[in-house]
Amino acid sequence: MPKTILAVDDSISVRQVVAFALRDAGYAPVEASDGRDALAKLSGDVQLVITDLNMPNMGGLDLIRNIRKGSINKYVPIVVLTTESQQAKKQEAKAAGATGWIVKPFRPEQLISVVQRVLG
């Protein structure tokens, strides 16, 4: 059974690239357009969340905080996929509970490598 990964980004094209790379590597991606959509789609069978930081309605930092204070997915790994590269933003995301960080633009192989490392 493939591992389910929730891909959260307000850009349809980024979600499609992420979902395609994940599917190609044998994972089962679920797409969400922002933090609110992600929380609605988050279920007990999600093994990893990949999220952007800058999104309308609910951004990535709020999403991470919401996941970490929940019960079902409290310990699920969360990888931030964003154009942000400042150390302060990385520290803020890490403090909120992020597990890893990938800067856009990214290569699909790079994404899969991080996913495999995080999921073990």
DACOR-V672102 format. One record per pair of residues at least 4 apart in sequence whose ideal C-beta (glycine too) atoms are under 6 Angstrom apart, sorted by the first residue. I is the first residue (numbers start at 0). J is the second residue. D is the distance in Angstrom with one decimal. If there is no record, write none. Layout:
I | J | D
I | J | D
This chain:
1 | 25 | 5.6
1 | 26 | 5.4
1 | 27 | 4.2
2 | 26 | 5.5
2 | 46 | 4.4
3 | 27 | 4.7
3 | 44 | 5.2
3 | 45 | 5.1
3 | 46 | 5.8
4 | 21 | 5.5
4 | 26 | 5.1
4 | 28 | 5.3
4 | 47 | 4.6
5 | 29 | 5.0
5 | 37 | 6.0
5 | 45 | 5.0
5 | 48 | 4.7
6 | 14 | 5.5
6 | 17 | 4.4
6 | 18 | 5.8
6 | 28 | 5.3
6 | 30 | 5.3
6 | 49 | 5.0
7 | 31 | 4.5
7 | 37 | 4.4
7 | 50 | 4.0
8 | 13 | 4.4
8 | 14 | 5.0
8 | 51 | 4.3
9 | 32 | 5.7
9 | 33 | 5.6
9 | 54 | 4.3
14 | 18 | 5.9
14 | 30 | 4.7
18 | 28 | 4.1
18 | 30 | 5.8
20 | 107 | 3.7
20 | 110 | 5.4
20 | 111 | 5.9
21 | 26 | 4.1
21 | 28 | 4.2
22 | 28 | 6.0
24 | 111 | 4.7
29 | 40 | 5.7
31 | 36 | 4.1
31 | 37 | 3.8
31 | 40 | 5.1
32 | 36 | 4.7
33 | 54 | 4.3
33 | 55 | 5.8
33 | 56 | 4.4
33 | 57 | 5.6
34 | 57 | 2.8
34 | 61 | 5.5
34 | 62 | 3.5
35 | 56 | 4.9
35 | 57 | 4.7
37 | 62 | 5.6
38 | 65 | 5.9
41 | 45 | 5.8
41 | 72 | 5.6
43 | 71 | 5.0
47 | 76 | 5.2
48 | 75 | 6.0
48 | 77 | 4.6
49 | 78 | 4.9
49 | 80 | 5.3
50 | 59 | 4.4
50 | 62 | 5.6
51 | 59 | 5.5
51 | 80 | 5.9
51 | 81 | 5.4
52 | 58 | 5.9
52 | 59 | 3.8
52 | 81 | 4.4
52 | 83 | 5.5
54 | 58 | 5.2
57 | 61 | 4.9
57 | 62 | 5.8
60 | 95 | 5.3
63 | 77 | 5.5
63 | 95 | 4.3
63 | 96 | 5.0
63 | 97 | 5.7
64 | 95 | 5.2
66 | 72 | 5.4
67 | 96 | 3.9
69 | 73 | 5.6
76 | 98 | 4.1
76 | 117 | 4.7
77 | 97 | 5.1
77 | 98 | 5.3
78 | 99 | 4.2
79 | 92 | 5.0
79 | 97 | 5.0
79 | 100 | 5.0
80 | 101 | 4.8
82 | 103 | 4.8
83 | 88 | 4.4
84 | 102 | 4.9
89 | 100 | 5.6
92 | 97 | 4.0
93 | 97 | 5.5
98 | 117 | 5.9
99 | 113 | 5.6
99 | 117 | 5.7
101 | 105 | 5.2
101 | 113 | 5.8
105 | 109 | 5.1
105 | 110 | 5.6
